[in-house]
């Protein structure tokens, strides 16, 4: 029934990370300022120091058998002041790319993962029309540098949550939110065309955060407006909601580790978008489960359980016609979750606050993911640990009435 019954050697199994969250040694940016403002739970410090430990983390991904390694090129790092490019930092990203490709993996490069330089903050951020031109100049320089390497491109990570975070920390005000969405739509549409001119044959997308029950509203502000400028639909699925599972409310207050996972919701989400955007292949750009500071979940559900259950339902969606081409686990290591180190998503856990060695400790998800990749899915007789919720509201009303075989 799952993928192992119908193996697909072209399926893209991957892992993901991001620049600011993992690199440490943070240059001046909107997020280095937010982190230092006293408004976050933790300051970022050195994070998990991907900036200096990227070779070992890329090795870990390769040892899983991963085919894709997602990372971000940080605008604030490569353009520290307006009109000035830092060649040393570009050489760092050059080697990140070299290390990924040397291990037979495809780079998935994110151009904007919610972080922009301090000098852009000082000029008014996304509310200054000049920022769009500056953003495009940086993005084009990155694309030119890494064209021809068989990369996948992500233009903007989770535009809806990007806007929400800027609202939370004062980058914009509520009345300015529509203008920021408009700006993000414009730069995505523009860089999509330029990427295809500079790097012909590549695939480009923006990944969006799936928020159950309000999908149409979320789609309307960005994805619906760029569907003709996507080569695949990037989906980040973390949680569902159902009549007997209201715990998604914890996600709204960043207590993701209190959310009860709803794996079958991934099936509902994939089927929804296979019908809504039938012209677009689907790629799960992010999926993962946080623990509370690395502690076992009170319900006993493990990272291995979570990973296997979600892959099972992804494969069910593929069998039922969803054109899913890839899956990235978020994330290869724990990192800075936008104000806090408490949510731990990593396949390898890292105690960034109290372990000066930043040792990468494997979770039970490591061996499970290695086996999933090797077998192109979970075993044919796999039975999910978490049973489907009652009346899923991931894609109402259809998901509520679905009878899962």
N, C-alpha and C positions, 0 to 999 in steps of 0.2 A: 504493500500500500504506500509507504513512504518512498523516498528517493532511491533507496538501495534496490528497489524493485525495478526501477527504470533509471539507471545511472546516466548522468549527463556530465561528460568530462569537460564541457565548456562552461559549466556553472562556476561563478566567481565567488569562492569562499574567501572572506577577508577579515581583517581586524582594523580598528580605527583608533585614532588619537587626534589631538588638536594642538596647535602651537602654544598659545598662551597657557592653556590648562596644564600642559605637561612639561614645557621646556624649562621654566624657571629663568633666572637671570633676566628678568623682564625689563625691556626698555620702556620709556615713557609712552603711555597709551591711555585711552579711556579706562581700560580695566585695571591697569596698574594704579591709576588714581582712585578708582572705586575701591580696590583692595586696601589701599592705605587710608581710606576716608574714615575708618571707624564704624562704618555701617555694615560691614560684612562680619560673619562669625569668625573667620580666620583671615589672616593676610597670606598672600601666596608664597612669599619667601622664595626658596629654590624649587618649589613644587616637587616633582619627582626627578628633576634634572635631566629630562630627555635631551636637553641642549648638549650635554656632555656624555650621555649614556645611550645615545640613539643606536649605536652599533649593536649593543647587547640586546636592546629591545627589538630591533629588526631581526636579529638572530632568533629570538624567541618566536616571533611570528613565523619565520621560515620553518622552524622546527615543528610547528603545528601542521605544516603543509599548506599554509595560506597562499592564495594566489594574488591577493590585493592587500596593499598596505596604505591606509588613508592617513594623511597628515596635512597640516596647513602651513603655508608660507606666510609668515606674519608681516603685514605691511609695516607695522611700527618698527620692526627689526631691520628691514631692508631699506626703508626710507625714513631715517630718524629725523630729518628736517626737510622742509619743503624744497624740492629740487635737488636733494642730495641723496645719492645712493651709496649704500654701504657694501662694498665689494666683498669684504671679509664675511659678512653675514650671508651674502649670496653664495659664497663658496661653501659655507656650512650646509646650506640647502642643496647645493650641487652634490655634496658627499652623501647626504640623506638619500637623494635620488639614486646615486651610484650604488649605495649599499642595498637598496631595495631591489634594483634591477639585477645586481650581481647574484642575488639569491632566487632569481627567477620569478619575482613578484612584479605585479603591475602597480605603479604609483596611482593613487587617487588623491588629487591635489585640491585642497580647499583654498579658495581665494579670500574668503571673508568668513571667519568664525567669530563674529560679534566684536572684533577688536580693531580699532583704528588709532593712528598715532596721536600723541599729545598735541602736536601742532595742528592737527585737524580739529581736536577738541577746542583749541584756542580760537579757531576761525569760525566756530559755531556748529561743528559737527555736521550732521545730515540736514540741518536747516539752512546751511549756506549752499547755494547752488554750485559754488566752486568745488565743493567736496565731490560731486559726481564726476567732474572732469579729473580731479586728482585720483579718485578711486580707479577710474578707467585707465589712467596712465600707469598706475602701479600694476593693475591686473594685466594689462597688455605686455608690460615688461616681463612679468613672471611667465606669461604664456610663451612669449618669444624665447625666453631662456630654456624652457622645458618642452618645447615643441619637438615632435618627432621621436618621442620616447615611449609611445604607446600608452600614454597616461589617460585616465579618466579625470574629468574636470567637474568640480562642484563650485558653483559661483558664489552662492550665499547659503550659509548654514541656517536652517530653520528661521526664515524671515519673520514669522509671527512671534516667536519667542525672542528674537533679536529686538524687535520693537518693544515687547513687554519688558525686557531687561533694561532697555534705555529709559523707559518710563519709570521703572523702579528706582534707578540710580540717578535720575535727573538729566540724562542726556537729551531728552525731549520732554515736552509737556503733553498732556492728553489731547488737547486740540491740535497738536502737531503730528500726532500719530498717522493720520491719513497721508500727510505730505511725506513722511518717511517711507511709508509703503510705496507711494508713487515713485520716489527716488530709487528704491530698491528694484522695482519693476523696470524702470528705465535702464539702470546700469546692467541688470541681468540681460535684458533684450539686446543691448548694445554689445556687451562682451561675448554673448553667444555667437553673434555674427562674426566678430573679430577672431574668436577662437577657431572657427571653421575656415576662416581665410588663412590664418597663420599655421594652424595644425590640422590640415585636412584629414578626414577619416576618423577623427577622434569622437568621443561621445561626451556630451555636456548635460549637466542637470543642476538643479537646486534641490536639496533634501528638505522636506517639510516635516514638522512634528505632528504626528497624528493625535488629535485630541478627540476622544470619543464623544458622540452626541452632538457635537457642534461642527461637524466636518464641512458642511456647506458654507458656513460663515467663514471658517478658516480658509477654505479653497478660494472664496470670492475675493479676498484681499490680495492674493498673490498668484497661486497656482493656476487658477482659471485665466489669469491675465497673461500668463507666459506659456501656456500649454503648447503653442506653436513654436516655441523656442526651447524645447526640451527634447533630448534624444532618448531619455528614459525618465521615469518618475521615481525620484528618491524619496523613500518613506522611512521615517523614524518611528518605530512602534515600541512603546514601553508599558502601556497599561490600558486596560479596558474598564468598562463600567457596566453594571447589571443591577437588576432589582435586588439581588442578594449580594452585591459587591459594590458598595458606595465608596470604597476606600480610595478611589482616584482623587478624592477631595484633598488628600494629603499632598498630592503633587503640586497643588496650587500654593502650598506653603513650604515647598522644597523639602518635605519630609518623605522623599520617595521610598525610603526603606520601610515605611509603614504601609505602603500600597500592597494589596494582595494581587499577585500577578494573575492575569487572565489570558492564558496562551491562545485559546481558541479565537480570541478577538483579532489575532493576527490574520487568521483565515478570513474573517468577516471584512477586515480592512482591505486585504488583497483582492477579494472578490468584488468589493465595492469599486475599487479603482480600475480593475480590469474591465468593468462594465462602463464606468464613467469616461475613461480615457482609453478606449480599445486600441488606439493607434500606438500607445506607449508601452514598451516593456517596463517592468517594475523591478526596482532594486531596493532591498532593505539595507539602507545605508547605516542605520544604527538600530541595535536591539541589545538589551542587557538588563541586569538586575542589580540594584545596589543593596549592600548590607549596611547595617548601622555600625560604622567604625570597624568593620571587619568581623563583627560578632555573628554567630549563627542566628538565623531567623527564628523567632519563637515558634513558628509553625513547622519548623524542621525542613522547609523547602530549600534546596541547595541550588547553587549556581549550575551544577550539572543537571539537576532536574529542570530548571528554567530553560536552559539551552536546548535540551533534548525535546521538551514539550513544544517549544516554539518552532523548532525545525520540523517536528511532526506535522504541525498545523500549516506551516509554509508548504510542505510537500503535498498536503491534502489540497491546498489551493491550486497548486500546479497541476495536480491530477484533474481538477475541475475546470481547468482552462486558463488560469492566471499565468501570464507570461513573465515569470519571475526569473531574473537572470543572475542575481547575486545576493549575498548576505554578508554584512559586516558585523562582527561582534564589537560592541562598545563596552569596555575598551581593553586594549592590550594590558595596560596597567591602571591602577588607581590614579587619580589626578585631582586637580583643583576644580571642584564642581561649583564654579561661579559664586564664590563667597565662603565655601566650606570644604574641608577635607573629610567631613563625617560620612557622606554617602560614598561607599566604596563599590565601584562598578568593575574593577579590573579582573581579568583572568589571573593576573598576578597582582597580589595585594602589596601595597607599600605604605608604611606608617610614616607619612611625610612630616608629622609634627614631632615625634619623639624618637625616631630612629635616624641618627646622623648618617648611617651607612646607606640609607634608602634601599635596603635589600628588597629584591623582588621575590616574593614568596608565592609559589604556585597554589592556586585554589583547585578544587576538584573539577572545575570547568576546563582546566588545561587538557587533561587526558581525554575528557569527554569530547572536546572540540576536535582534538587530533583524530579520534576515532570517527567522528562524524565526517570530517573532511576526507579521510581515507576511504570511507564507505559511501561517499556522496549522499549522506543522509543517515537517519537513524535506521536500525534494523527493521525489516518488514513486519516483525511481530511486536514492535514497540507499542506499549500501552501508556498514554500520558499519566503522569503522577497527579496533576490537577485536572479534575473533571470539569467539563464545561459549566459555566455559570448559568443561573436561571434567568431567562429573558435578557440576553445581552443587548445593551443599548449602544454597541459600537457602531452599528449601521441600522438604526431603527427605520421602519418596523421589521424589515426582513430578518435582521439578526436575532430578534426576539422570538421569531416563529421557526427558526431553523431547527430541524431535527438532525443532530450530528450522528452520522453512522458509527 
